[in-house]
Amino acid sequence: MTSIKHYLQFKDFTREEYDYVFERAKWIKDKFKRYEPYHPLFDRTLVMIFEKASTRTRLSFEAGMHQLGGSAIYLNTRDSQLGRGEPVEDAGQVISRMSDLVMIRTFEQDIVERFAANSRVPVINGLTNEYHPCQILADIFTFIEHRGSIQGKTVAWVGDSNNMCNTWLQAAEVLDFNVHVSTPPGYEVEPERAGLYGTDHFEQFADPMDACRGADLVTTDVWTSMGFEAENEERMKAFADWCVDAEMMSVANRDAVFMHCLPAHRGEEVTAEVMDGPQSVVWDEAENRLHAQKALMEYLMLGRIKA
């Protein structure tokens, strides 16, 4: 069997591969904005498997595959044999024989790893408890659009050390930038969970103001991620001082941008003033899930395309 390229963690690609994917995303987005059809994946099929709820992930992958000339099939684990105990390994064997690409949005990273190990086609991690590589792919593409290369820049992460935070840390290693992380006590980054084993690219701060100082990008996420709803009341108290507000943005660099992967809770992890303010690029960020993932799917299926 031909070697298959999967996208399960951000570190699965090299810096050179990301340079290529970002260039393709720009080219594909430009064609889309000019209403020029581009169908490199004509007659190809993407299967989307969802165990976690979704708005942006489903819409961006389904619309993206359609715009590339292919089709997308939605499977929810509640409505398939996966939800009735079929082994992930068996599902990987069967689904990959009937499709050309698979995207999975689920809980444990182990699920996508096991599925990919038994798949005959590329598998994309659409989100797990540990990582969210497609979101960071879009976030960095958005930063490049607005501010140029992210190399050497500083990203301030304020809030929970969740899958987004873990992926930002991996991205910093691959693309050579810095991440300042500030979390409440007890919610600090776990290096092994983030896939880090000694790094010069991130620093933890007890005070979120210190994390934001001099940052080029300030970003956050909801305080209670999917699967942690039972901790919501406790988290609301613990994270009360970790709301990104105008004061935090004021100590970042003058041209710093604010990002949020959405959905956002104004008044909790971010104020409405920041979320809807002039430094916020959240709507471009959300749209760029579509364009970045189109470039990702093209690359996984067709490899590098000569200009």
C-alpha positions in Angstrom: 0.0 0.0 0.0 1.3 3.5 -0.9 2.4 5.5 2.1 -0.5 7.6 3.5 -0.2 11.1 5.0 -2.5 11.8 7.9 -3.0 15.1 9.8 -3.6 14.1 13.4 -1.5 16.6 15.3 0.1 19.9 14.2 3.6 18.4 14.4 2.7 15.9 11.7 3.8 18.5 9.1 7.2 20.2 8.7 7.7 23.9 8.4 8.3 23.5 4.7 4.9 21.7 4.3 3.1 24.5 6.2 4.8 27.1 4.0 3.3 25.2 1.0 -0.1 24.7 2.5 -0.4 28.4 3.5 0.5 29.5 -0.1 -2.1 27.1 -1.5 -4.7 28.4 1.0 -4.0 31.9 -0.3 -4.3 30.8 -3.9 -7.5 28.8 -3.3 -9.1 31.6 -1.3 -8.3 34.1 -4.1 -10.0 31.9 -6.7 -13.0 31.5 -4.4 -13.3 35.2 -3.9 -13.2 35.7 -7.7 -15.9 33.1 -8.2 -13.6 30.9 -10.3 -14.4 27.2 -10.1 -11.6 24.9 -8.9 -12.4 21.2 -8.8 -9.2 19.2 -8.1 -11.1 16.6 -6.0 -13.8 16.0 -8.6 -15.7 12.7 -7.8 -13.8 12.2 -4.5 -15.6 11.6 -1.2 -14.9 12.9 2.3 -16.5 11.1 5.2 -17.0 13.2 8.3 -17.4 11.4 11.6 -18.8 13.4 14.5 -18.9 12.3 18.1 -18.8 16.0 19.3 -21.2 18.7 18.3 -20.0 21.1 15.6 -20.9 24.2 13.6 -17.7 25.5 12.0 -16.0 22.1 11.5 -18.9 20.5 9.7 -19.7 23.6 7.6 -16.1 24.3 6.6 -15.3 20.7 5.7 -18.6 20.0 3.9 -18.7 23.3 2.0 -15.0 23.0 1.3 -15.2 19.5 -0.2 -18.1 20.6 -2.4 -16.2 23.6 -3.6 -13.2 21.4 -4.5 -15.6 19.3 -6.7 -16.1 16.4 -4.4 -18.8 15.3 -2.0 -19.0 14.9 1.8 -21.0 12.4 3.9 -21.9 13.2 7.5 -21.8 10.3 10.0 -22.8 10.8 13.7 -21.7 8.1 16.1 -25.2 8.1 17.5 -26.6 7.0 14.2 -23.9 4.6 13.1 -22.4 1.3 14.3 -19.5 3.2 15.9 -22.0 4.3 18.5 -23.1 0.7 19.1 -19.6 -0.6 19.9 -18.1 -1.4 16.6 -14.3 -1.4 17.1 -12.6 1.7 15.8 -10.1 -0.5 13.9 -13.0 -2.2 12.0 -14.6 1.1 11.2 -11.3 2.4 9.8 -11.0 -0.6 7.5 -14.5 -0.3 6.1 -15.0 3.4 5.9 -11.7 4.0 4.2 -12.6 1.4 1.5 -15.7 3.5 0.6 -14.2 7.0 0.7 -11.1 9.0 -0.3 -10.6 11.1 2.9 -11.9 10.9 6.5 -12.3 13.7 9.1 -13.0 12.7 12.7 -14.2 15.0 15.5 -14.2 13.0 18.7 -13.0 12.9 22.3 -9.8 10.9 22.9 -6.8 11.4 20.6 -6.4 7.6 20.7 -9.5 7.2 18.6 -8.2 9.1 15.6 -4.8 7.4 16.0 -6.3 3.9 15.9 -8.6 4.8 13.1 -5.7 6.2 11.0 -3.6 3.1 11.7 -6.3 1.0 10.0 -7.2 3.5 7.2 -6.4 3.1 3.5 -6.9 6.9 3.0 -5.8 10.1 4.8 -7.4 10.9 8.1 -7.8 14.4 9.5 -8.2 15.3 13.2 -11.2 17.6 13.3 -10.8 18.0 17.1 -10.0 15.8 20.0 -9.7 16.5 23.7 -5.9 16.8 23.2 -5.5 18.7 19.9 -7.2 20.9 17.4 -4.7 21.2 14.5 -7.2 22.4 11.8 -8.1 25.4 14.0 -4.5 26.5 14.5 -3.9 26.0 10.8 -6.6 28.5 10.1 -5.5 30.8 12.9 -1.9 31.0 11.7 -3.1 31.5 8.1 -5.2 34.4 9.4 -2.2 35.9 11.2 -0.1 35.7 8.1 -2.9 37.5 6.1 -3.0 40.3 8.6 0.6 40.6 9.9 2.9 38.5 7.8 5.1 35.7 9.0 4.5 34.4 12.5 8.2 33.4 12.9 9.7 35.1 15.9 6.4 36.5 17.0 4.7 36.1 20.4 1.3 34.5 21.0 -0.4 35.0 24.4 -2.7 32.2 25.4 -5.0 33.3 28.3 -7.3 30.7 29.9 -7.5 26.9 30.0 -4.6 24.8 28.9 -6.9 22.8 26.6 -6.6 21.2 23.1 -6.2 24.7 21.5 -3.4 25.6 23.9 -1.6 22.3 23.3 -1.8 22.8 19.6 -0.4 26.3 19.8 2.6 24.9 21.7 3.2 22.4 19.0 2.9 25.0 16.3 5.5 27.2 18.1 8.0 24.4 17.9 7.4 23.7 14.2 7.1 27.3 13.0 9.6 29.0 15.4 7.5 31.5 17.4 6.8 31.9 21.1 3.8 31.2 23.3 3.1 32.9 26.6 0.6 30.9 28.6 -1.4 32.1 31.6 -3.8 29.8 33.3 -5.4 29.7 36.8 -3.6 27.6 39.4 -4.3 23.9 38.8 -4.9 24.4 35.1 -1.3 24.7 33.9 0.1 23.2 30.8 1.0 19.5 31.1 4.1 19.2 28.9 3.6 15.5 28.1 -0.1 16.1 27.1 1.0 19.0 24.9 3.5 16.7 23.3 6.4 18.7 24.6 9.6 17.3 26.0 11.7 20.4 26.7 11.2 23.5 24.7 12.4 27.1 24.4 9.3 28.3 22.7 6.9 28.8 25.6 6.7 30.3 29.0 4.1 30.1 31.7 2.8 33.2 33.6 0.8 33.4 36.8 -0.5 36.8 35.8 -2.4 37.1 32.4 -1.3 40.7 32.1 2.3 39.6 32.1 1.5 36.9 29.4 -0.1 39.6 27.2 2.7 42.1 27.6 4.4 42.6 24.2 2.3 39.9 22.5 1.6 40.1 18.7 -1.5 37.9 19.1 -3.8 37.4 22.1 -6.1 34.4 22.0 -8.4 32.4 24.3 -11.1 29.9 24.3 -14.2 29.0 26.4 -13.4 28.1 30.0 -15.4 24.9 29.9 -14.6 22.7 26.8 -16.9 19.9 25.6 -16.7 16.9 27.9 -15.9 19.0 31.0 -19.4 20.4 31.6 -19.5 18.9 35.1 -16.7 21.3 36.1 -18.4 24.4 34.8 -19.4 26.0 38.1 -15.9 25.4 39.6 -14.3 26.7 36.4 -16.3 29.9 36.4 -14.9 30.8 39.8 -11.3 29.7 39.0 -11.1 31.6 35.7 -12.8 34.9 36.8 -9.5 36.9 36.5 -8.6 35.4 33.1 -11.1 37.3 30.9 -9.3 39.0 28.0 -10.3 42.7 28.3 -9.1 46.0 26.9 -6.5 46.3 29.7 -4.8 43.1 28.6 -4.9 44.2 25.0 -3.4 47.5 25.9 -0.2 45.9 27.1 0.2 43.8 24.0 1.9 45.3 20.9 0.1 48.2 19.4 -0.8 46.2 16.3 -1.6 43.0 18.1 -4.7 41.0 17.0 -7.2 39.1 19.0 -8.5 35.6 18.1 -11.0 33.2 19.4 -11.9 29.8 17.8 -15.6 30.3 18.7 -18.2 30.0 20.0 -17.5 32.8 22.4 -19.1 33.7 25.7 -18.8 37.5 25.9 -18.3 38.5 29.5 -16.6 35.3 30.4 -13.4 34.5 28.6 -13.5 37.8 26.6 -15.3 41.1 26.9 -17.6 42.3 24.2 -15.3 45.3 23.8 -12.4 43.1 22.7 -14.4 40.5 20.9 -16.2 43.1 18.7 -13.3 45.7 18.7 -10.9 46.8 16.0 -8.2 44.4 17.0 -10.4 41.4 16.7 -10.0 39.2 13.6 -12.3 36.4 14.7 -14.6 36.5 11.7 -11.7 36.3 9.2 -10.4 33.5 11.5 -13.7 31.6 11.3 -13.9 32.0 7.5 -10.3 30.8 7.0 -11.2 27.4 8.4 -12.8 26.9 5.0 -9.8 28.0 2.9 -7.0 26.5 5.0 -8.8 23.1 5.2 -9.4 23.1 1.4 -5.6 23.5 1.0 -5.1 20.8 3.6 -7.4 18.3 1.8 -5.9 19.0 -1.5 -2.4 18.4 -0.2 -3.3 15.2 1.6 -4.9 13.7 -1.5 -2.8 15.2 -4.3 0.5 16.1 -2.7 2.3 19.2 -4.0 0.8 20.8 -7.1 3.2 22.6 -9.4 2.3 26.3 -9.9 
